[in-house]
Amino acid sequence: MPSSTGSSSSNKYKKHRHHSSYKSRSGNDYYRNDNEGKSREYALPGTSSLHEMLDHRILILLRDQRTLIADLKSYDQFSNLVLENCLERICIKKKYGDLPLGTQLIRGENIHMLGTFQEEKMVNQEFTEVSLEEILMLQKEERLRKEKEEREMRQKGLRLGLEGKEIEDSIV
C-alpha cells in the first residue's frame, strides 16, 4: 500500500509541475510558460541562440579587436564557429576595407560579441570604402604610431624612475 500511495503522489506531482514549453516560434521570438502559467518572451541561453543565425551573414567582434563578417555554417557547444566567405573589416580614420579570409574556424573563447549583419544598414556616410592596399597601408601606419607612443610613454616613465604599472598610473 505505501508503494501505491508514493507512486500516486509522484504522478500527481508530475501532473501539476510546470515545464518550459515553446508556445510560439516566429522569427527570433521564443515563449515559455512560467510557474504561474503566463507566457513570457525570452532569449535562448548560450549556443542555442546561434541556431537562428545558421546560414545567415553575421558580424563578429573578436577579443583582439578585429571585426569579421561571414556566413555562419556551423557551431558547437563551446561556441566554436565555422565561417564561410569570411572577411576582416578594417576601419581606420573614417575609412574601411575588407580583407578576404575564406573559410575560417573561430574558437568560442576568442569571441567578444556577435550578431546578424545587414550590409545595407552598415553603409554609412561617415565611412568611405577604400582599396585593400590602402587600408593595409593605413593599418600599418596606425600600428607604427601606437608603438611610437608606447615607447615614448615607457621612456617618460623611466626618466621618472617608475616601472611597470607605475608608468601607466603616472601618465594617466
N, C-alpha and C positions, 0 to 999 in steps of 0.2 A: 504493500500500500504506500509506504513512503516514497518508493521509486516513482509511482504513477503521479503522486502529488508534485514531486520535484520536477518531473518532465512536463506536467501541465503548466506549472508556474513558469518554467523556462519558455514554453511555447507562447504563453500569454505575454511574457516579456518581449519575445521576438515580434509578436504581432503588433505591439504598440511602440516599438522602437522606431525612431525616425532615421531613415537612411538618406544620404545625399543622393539626389537624382537630378538628371538633366530634364528641365521642363521644356526648354526651347533651345535651339541651336541655330540661330540665324546670324551669319557674319561672325563677328567677334563676341557676340552676346552669349553668355552662359548663365544658366539659372539653376538653383538648387533649393530644396525646401529646408528651412532652418528648423529648430526644435519646436517652434510654435506653429509650424505648418505653413508659414508665409514664404512666398517665393522671393528670393533675393538674387541680384546680379552679382557676379564675382569674376575675377580673373583666375585662370588656371595657374597653379603654382609651378615653379621650376620649368623643366623642359617640356611639359605638356603644352604650354602656350606656343612652343615652336612649331607644333603640328600645323597650326593655322598659316604659318609662313612658308611651308614647303612649296617649292616651285614658284616662289614669288621673289621679286627683287628686294633685297634688304640692304641696310646701311649698318655697318659695324664700327664702333669706336673701340680700338684696342688699348690696352694698358700703356703701351709705349707711344701713345698719342697719334698713331696712324689711323686713317679712315679708309675702310674698304667698302666697296659696293659690289654686290654679286647676287647670283641666283642661289638660293638655299636648296640643296639637293638631299641632304641627309643630316641627321644629328643623333647623338646617343644620350644616355642618362647623365653624362658629365658635361653636357653642352658642347662637346666637340662638334665642329661643323664641317661638312663637306660643301664647298662652294664651287660653282662653275661660272664661267665668264667673269671672273673676279678682276677688279681693277682697284688700284690705290689712288684715291683722290688727294692730291697735294694742293693745299691752299696757302698762299703766301702773298701778303700785301695786296689784297683785293684782286688777286689773280689765282686761277686754278688750272690744273692739268691732270690728266688721267694716265696712270702707268699700268698697262695691261699685265696681269699676272696669270691668267688662265685658270686652271683648276687648282684649288688650294684646300688643305686640311688645317683648320684653326683649332688649337686646344682651347677648351672652355675656360681654363684659368686665365687666359690672356684677353678675354673679352670684358670690356668695361661696360658697354651698353650696345643694344641693337634694336632695330625696329624696321618696319616696312619703309620702302623707298619709292618715291614717285618723282621722276625726273622733272615733270612739268612744274612741280611745286618747288624744286630745287633751283630752278632758273631764277636768278636774282639780278637786278640791275646793278648791284654793288660789286659783283664779281664778274671778271672777264675771263673767258676761256683762252688759254694760250697753248702753244705747241709743247710737246713733251720735252724737247731740248731746252726751251726757255724756262719751263718750270723747274727742271732739274738744275739748271744754272742758278736760278733764284734760290732754290733749296740749299745748294752748296754755299752760296754767299751768306745766307742766313745762318747756317751752321758755323761757318768761319767767324762771323760776327759774334755769335754767342760764345764760342770758345775763347775769343779775344777778351770779351767782357769778363768771363770767368777767370782767366789768367790775371787780368788787372785787379779783380777783387781779391784773389789769393795774394798777390804781391802787396796790395794795400794792407791786408791783414798781417802779413809777415813783417812789414815795416812797423806795425803797431805792436808786434810781439805776440800775436794771437795765433792759435792753431785750431784746426778742425771746425767744430760747431761755433766756437767763439768768433771766428771770422764772419760767418753769416749773421750772427747776432749783432755784431758791431756795425755792420754795413746797413742793416735794416734799421 
